[in-house]
Amino acid sequence: MRAFALLGLALPSIALNIPTQQTIFDADLSRSKHDTCPQAAKVAEPNDGFHDALTFLEDEASRARQVYRLSKAVQVDTTVGDYAKDPYDEAFANFAEFQTLLEELFPLVHKHAEVEHINRLGLVYTFKGKDTTRKPLLFMAHQDVVPIDDPSDWTYPPFAGAFDGEWLWGRGASDCKNVLIGLLSVLEDLITQNWQANRTVVLAFGFDEESRGSLGAGTIAPALEEIYGKDSFEFILDEGGMGLQSLGSGDNEVIYALPGVGEKGAVDIVLDLAVPGGHSSVPPAHTGIGIMSEILYELERKDLFTAWLDSSHPAYSMLECQARYSPEHVESWLSAKLNSTDPATLGEAVAASRGPSVRYTLQSSQAADLFHGGVKTNALPEKISATVNYRVALHQTPDLIRDRAFRIITPIAKRHNITLLVNFPGLPSPVLSDSDVRTLTLHPLNDPLVPAPISPTNPLTSNTWARFAGVTRSVFESHANPLEKTARSSETSSSTPTVVVTGAFMTGNTDTHFYWSLSKNIYRWSPSRAGGRVNVHTVDERISLDVHLEGMMVYYDLIRSFDNWNE
């Protein structure tokens, strides 16, 4: 029996019977604002004379063109590590080659757009609209990719851009050169059809997103704010989200489109321990490495974080949608518990039922990721360092995370006669005395980040979301799932799927954390079906060509549908 998974939920496939009163409706702003999971009206393709979006998926010349473009992009190694601090650093040498490639692949874009380089390697493409009273659209991606560990582990070389007839393989193929190439391809295509923007469209491509983005997005965002001002964009669309996931099958299938409308905060706490050294033949009761190990052990077992779910969390609305449109596929208790007034009990029930992938959208996470200490087997370690990565849940702050660490570590430091120093923004700088030879300093690796503002997702109160969701419904209700083997055969069922669009919450961070001031409508979404993007950040990263093309359909119809829309 086939199982379906949605947000960690795995239940057997059974017939989906949506009661008549739960049938998806086209949004009517006169309806009650308390209606459970209202859905926006589908937005028909504009009557603008351009070819329809399905051309990208069905035209063989278009398919071949995208294989070539994405393959060439993957072939340029734009790896970044964690410590590059200068865009002129040798670590960024290949980015100039990558940008030259973009000029070759997209000559019309580079001819018709205003192209600006921010902080040398940040790319901003501006297609100026005739109507300056309409807020521009901002689409984002990043040029960089994460490093490779051992290339021999890969089925195809990680920078070969291999295509096997179905999948395009390589580092960056699904994170996120597919987005970058897809966006540029859509604009190139529109220009060939003599498109002239009515509403300004901006593309912004950072170059160090995988290394926190301060050089790329961190300099692009303020430059855009200086030009356009605060809250100046109709919406911002970046990579991320949970793609599309489905429950049911055949005529009873419901596809859930899950753009990320919020993301967790983050703080990396660095622990630097300094203790006297000496010869290992005369060791103390606890070496510096032993003390640091004790600290990490206690952090992983005391005052642990718990799940929390209330109606302000995007997952709450998403669960309401599942309970309404897929009642046979969710926990029997879900609808009743959603009426609970106890966020801790509800959060724990959902987290326990659906596993870690859901739990960590509802609670803060802690991961000890780096540990360094010692230089030789017969020399006691003098400098020991560890870094603990925290992703901060929506109901908490980095300050709470810091205070918890301080509370747990303080008695350990005292027991080992170590002076504890906390060096965080907003706190007085610690002062050491000459007698402090055993010290432990806690400080952030980067500026702590609070959880992101939540973008509105009610189509009855947000016209922008209603149109965005309506375009999404139209794209994915226009054709069968191309990942199914018979999807493009003559035997394919003529029935159209039902699409529910609801916001999701991200456990990680995208470049959008620099863009909060530019729009209240920030969507983090790579519009890809479950199983269509594989092994992001690990061996054999790849993307289905069909999924890549469907993403282009979304970008294409969003640009066209918002171009003349009067919000």
N, C-alpha and C positions, 0 to 999 in steps of 0.2 A: 504494500500500500504506500503510495507516494505521500511524503510529508511536506508541508509548507512551513517556512519559517518567516516570521515577521517580528523584528525586534527581539530575537532570541526565543520567540514562542514557536514550538514545534508541536503541531497537532495533526492527527490523521486527516486526510482530505475527505470531506463529506459534503453532501449536497448543501448548497448555500441558498436558503430561502429567506429573502428579505421581505418582511411584512409590507403590505401596501403602504402603510403610513410612513415607512422608512425608506421608500424609494427616493433616490437622489433627485433633488429638484433644482431647477434653475433659480438662482437667487432673486428674490423679490424684496426690495428694501422696505416694503411695508410689513414684512413678517416680523414676528417677535424677535427681539435681539437676544433672547434666551434660548432660541431654538438649538437643539443639540446637533453639532457638526453640520451647519448649513454649507451647501456647496454652490459655488459660483456658476453662472450660466456659461456654457461653452462659447468661445469667441471664434466666429467663423473667419476663415482666411480673408483678408481684405481684397476687395475688387480693384486691385491696382495694376492688373495686367502682367504681373510677374508669374513665373512658373510656380506650381504648388510645392510645398515642402517635401512631399513624397518623392519628388524627382531625385533628391539626394540618395534616398534608399533604393530606388528602383532602376535608375539609369546606370548602365554599366560603365559608361565613360566617367561619370561622377564618382563611382565606386573606385575605379582604377586611379583616378586623380588623388583621392584621399589616401589610398595606400601609399602612393609615391610620396606625398607631402609629409605624412606622419612618419613614414620610414626614414626619410631624410632628416627629419627633426630629431628622431631618436638617435641617429648615428653620430650626432655631435654631443660629446660628453660634457654636460654642464653640471657636473657634481659640485656640491659645496659641503664643507664641513661646519663645525660649530664655532670656529674661532676666527674666521676671516673678518677683518674689521675695516678694510680699505678696498673700494671698487677697483683700484689699480693694482691690487695684490695679484701675484702670479696665479693664485687659485682661481681667478676669474678670467684667465687668458682665453679660454675657449668660447666665452660669451660673445666676443667680437665676431668670431667665425659663425656662431649661431645667428647673430643678427644680420650678417651678410647673406646667409642662407635665406632668411625671411624676405629680404629684399628681392632675391632671385625667384622665390616661390610665389610672391604676391606683388608683382610689379604695379598693378593698378591701385592697390591699397596705398603703396608708397608714393604713387603719383598724385592721388586725390586727397589723401588725408594730411593733416598737419601732424608731423612726427616730431616728438620732442624726446630728448634723452635727459633723464633726471638722475643726477649723481652718477653720471657716465653711462650706466648700464640699464637703468630703469627706462622702460619704453611706454610712452603715452601717445596713442593715436586718436586724433580728434576729427570727426566728420561733422562739420558745422551745419546745423539746421537753419532753415530759412525763418522759422518762428522762434525767436529768442524768448518769448514769454512762456514757453513750455520747458519744464525741467528736463535736463538731459538724462540719458540712460548711461549707466556705467557698468561695463563688463570687465571682469578681472581674471587673471591667470598668473602663473609664475613660470619663469624660464628655467629655474634650477631643479635639480633632482638629488635624491639621497645617494650616498656612496654605495659601491659594490663591495662585498666582503671577498668572496672567492668566485671569480668568473667561471671556473670549471664546474661549479655546481649547477650552472644554467643549461637548459636544453639547447638554447641558441646563445651565441655570445651576447652579452647584455647591451652592447651598443651596435649591434648589427642591423637592428630594425627589421628582423625577419618577419615575413608574412607567409602563413601556411595555407592560405585560401579562406580561412575563417578568422584567425586571430593574428593580431600584430603584436610581436613580442619585443620587450626591451625596457630598460630603465627609463621611466618617464612616459611610457606608452599610455598609462592610465592615471598618472599623477605627475604633472597634469599637462603634458605637451599636447594631449588629445584636446583639451579645452582650448589652449592657445591656438593650435592649428585649426580647430573647428571654427573659432570666432573669426580668424583672419580669412578662412575659406568662404564663410558666409558673406563677409563684406566684399571680398573679391568677386563673388558671384553676383551680388546685388549691383555692383558697379558695371559689370558686363551687361546688365539689363537697363543701364542708364538711370539707375536709382539716384535720386537727389534727396538728401535727408531733409525732412520737415522739422523733426526734433533732433537735436544734437545727440550723437552717439560717441561715447568715449571708451576706448580700450586701455587698460592699465596693467602692465606686466612687470611685476617685481622680479628680483633675481637672487633673493636669499630667503625665500619663505621657509625653506626647510631648516634655516638657521635663525629663525625668529623674525626675519623680515625687516630689521631696522634700517639696513642700507637701501633696500628697494622700496617696499611699500611705506616704510617709515619716512622716506623723503618725498615720495610721490603724493601721498595724502595731503600734507600741508601745502604742497604746490597747487594741488587742485582746489583746496579750500581758499587759497589766496586769489585764484581766478574766479571761482564760482560762488564762494561764500558757504556759510553753514546751512545744513539741510537743503542743499541745492540740487540734489539728484532725485529723480522720481523713484528709482530703485537702484540697488547695487546687487549684481549677481556674481558670485565667486564660486570656486570649486567647493566640494564638501557635501554635507547632507547624507542621507541614507538611500539615495537613488529612488528606485521604484521596487516595491515588493508586493506580492500578490497572495490572496487567500481565495480558495475555491478553484474551480476549473470550468472550462467550456462556457456555456451561457451564464453560469453562476459565478464566474470569476470576478473578483473586485481587486483592482490594482490600486495600491496606495502610493501616491507620489509624496515624497518626504523631504522637502527642502529644509535645511537647517535655518531656523529663525533665531537662534541664540547659541551661545557656546560658553563653556566653562571658563573660569579664570585660571590663572597659573602662577606658580612661584616655584623656583628652584632654590632650595636652601643649601648653601655650601657650609660645611663644617670643617674648619681648619684647626687642627690640634697640634700644639707645639709642646714637646717634653724633652728633657735632657737625654742625650745619647749615652754611648758607652760600649764596652765590649759585651758581646752576647754571652760570654761565659759567666758573667756576673749579672744576671738580669733582675729587674724588679719583679714584684709579684704579678704586675700587669703591665705589659708593654703598651706603647701608644696604640698599636694595632689592636691589642686586646681591648683597650678602653673604647676605641671607636667602634669595635664590633659589638660591645655591650650596648652602646648608645643606639645603634641601628636595630639591634634585637629588641630593645625596649620600645622604640618607636613603632615597631611592627606588631606589638602585642598589647599596648596600653591605650586606653581612651580612644578606641578605634572609631572611625567615621561610620555613620549610619545613613540609610536611605531616607529621603524626605520628598513627599509628593503632594503638592496642593494645586489649586486651580490656576495659579499663576504660571505654572511650569508648562512648557509646550507639550511635554509627554502626556499631560492630563487630557488635553483636547484630542490628541492622537488616539488615546485609549478610548475616549468617548466615541470617536469615529469608528473604531473597530467594534465596539460593543453595539453600535447602531447598525452598521452595514455588514458586519460579519459576525452576527451573534452566535452562530454555531461553531465558530472557530476560535473563540476566546474562552477564558476561564468562566465557569458557570457563576462564579461569585463577583465577576468584575463590575457589572452594572451596580450592584448593591454597594460594593466597597467604594465606588467612585462618589457615592453620596456621603461618605464618611467625613467627619470633622476632625479626624486625627491624622495629620499628614505623615507622622512617623509610622503608624501602623499600616496605612495604605502604601507608603513607599516600600516598606519591608516586605509586604505581601507580594507586590508586583516584582520586586527585585528577586525574591526567593523563587518565584514561579518562573521567571524568564532568564535568569542567569546573569553572568558578569557583564555582557554587552549592554544590558539594560540597567543593571545595578549602578554602573558608573556614569550613567546619565543622571542619576538621582542622588548620588553621594560623592563626596570628595575622594580622590584616590591618592595613594602614596606609593612611590617606587624608588628604592635606593638603586641608583643606576651607575654611579661612578665611585671607585675606591682606589686610592693611591697611598702607598706608604713603604718606606724601607728602600735601601740601596744595595745591601749586601747581606749575606747569610750570617756573618759574624759581627755585624754592627747593628746596635739597637736603633730602631727608627726614631727620628727626631721630628719629622714633619709628616703628618698623616692627614689626608683630606678625603672627604666623602661628599657626594652631592645627592640630595634626595629631591625627586621631582614630584610636585603636587599639582593636581588639576582640581580647581576649586569649584564646588557645587554652587548652584544658583542661590541657595539660601545661606551661603557662608562668604567669608572674605579672606584675602591673604593674611590680614592681621590676626584673624582667629587661628589660622594654620600656624603662623609664627608663634603665637602665644602658647598653643598646645605643645609645640616642639620645645619651647623654653621650659614649660612646666615639667615635661618628662625628663629633660636633660639635666636640669638644675641639681636634683639630688645625686645624680651619677657624678657630675663634676665635683660636687662637694665631698663625696665619699673618696674621691681620688686626689683631693687637694689641688683642684684645677680651677683657675679663675675663668669664669664664664663671661664672655662679652657678646652683646647683641648689637650688630651694626646694620640697622635697617633704615630706609628713608623715613624721616619724621621723628626718629628717636635721637637723643643726645649721643654724640660720638663718644665711644668708650675711651677712657684714659688709663694707661698702664703705668704701674710703678716699677721701679728697678727690681723689686723683689718678685715680680710676677714672671717666673720662668716656666711655669706650667699653665698654658692658656688654651682656651677653646673659643674660637670666634665663629659666630653664626652670622652669615650675610647672604643676601640674594645674589644669584648669578646675573640676573637682569632685573629691570624694574618689575615688581609684582604687578599682575594684571587681575583686575576684578572681573567677575562674570559679565558677559556682554548684555546690553539692553535687549529686550525681547521685541522683535518686530511683530506688528499686528497681523493676525491671520483670520479675522472674521470678515467674510465678504459682505456682511450686512453693514459693517461700519468702516471698512477700508476699501475704497474703490481701486486702489493700486493692487492690493492683494487679489481682489475679485478678478481683475483683468489678467494678472499673472496666472492665477489658478485656472481661469477660463481658457487661456491659450494652452496651458499644460493639458487640460482635459481634451481639448480638440486634437492636439497632436497625437496623444496616445490612444484616443478612441477612434482614430482614423484608419487603423490597420492592425492586423494581428501581430502577435509577438514574433519578431524575426528570429529569436533564439530557438524557437521550436522548429524541429527539423522539417515539418510540413508547412511552416508558416508562409513560405513563398511558393508553394506548389499549387497545382490546380485543385487539389483536394482540400485546401484550407477552408474551414468553416467561414461563412459570410457574416457570422455574428460579430458584433463589436464589443469590446470589453467595457466595463464600467470603471471609471477612474475617480478616486476620492483624493483630494489634495488637502493635506494638513501639515502643519509645521512639526519639525523634529528638533532635537537638541543635540549639539555636538560635544563630544568629550574632549576633543582637541581644539586647536586654534588655527585659523586661517589668517591671511594677510588683512582680512577685514577688521581686525582689532585696531588697526590704525585709522579706520574710515568711519568710526561711529558718528562723528560730527557732520558727515556729509549727507546722511539720509536716515530716516527712521525706518525705511523699508530695505533691510539688508537680508539677502537670501544666499545661503551657502549650499549650492546644489550642483552636483554633476549628474545630469539627468540620464541615469543608466539603470537598466533592469538588473535585478538580482542575478548574479552569476555572469554578468557581462564584463565586469572589471575584476581582474584576478591578481592577487599577490602584490598589492600596493606595499611598497617599502621592503619587499623581500625577494627571494629568488623566483625567477620566471614570471616577473610582472608582465601582464599582457592585457589587451582589450579586444573584444569582439568588434570587427569592422562594422557590423550592423548597429551595435550599441553606439559606437562613435558617430555614425551617420544620424541616428535618432537624436543625439545631442545637438547636432547641427540643425536638425529640423526645429528644435525648440528655440535656439538662438535666432534663426531666420524668421520664425513667426512672431517672436517677441518684438524684434525690431520693426517688422511691418505692422503689427497690430497696435503698437504704441505710437507709431510715427505720426498719425493724424488724430489720435485719441485726445479728446478734451476731458481731462480729469475733473 
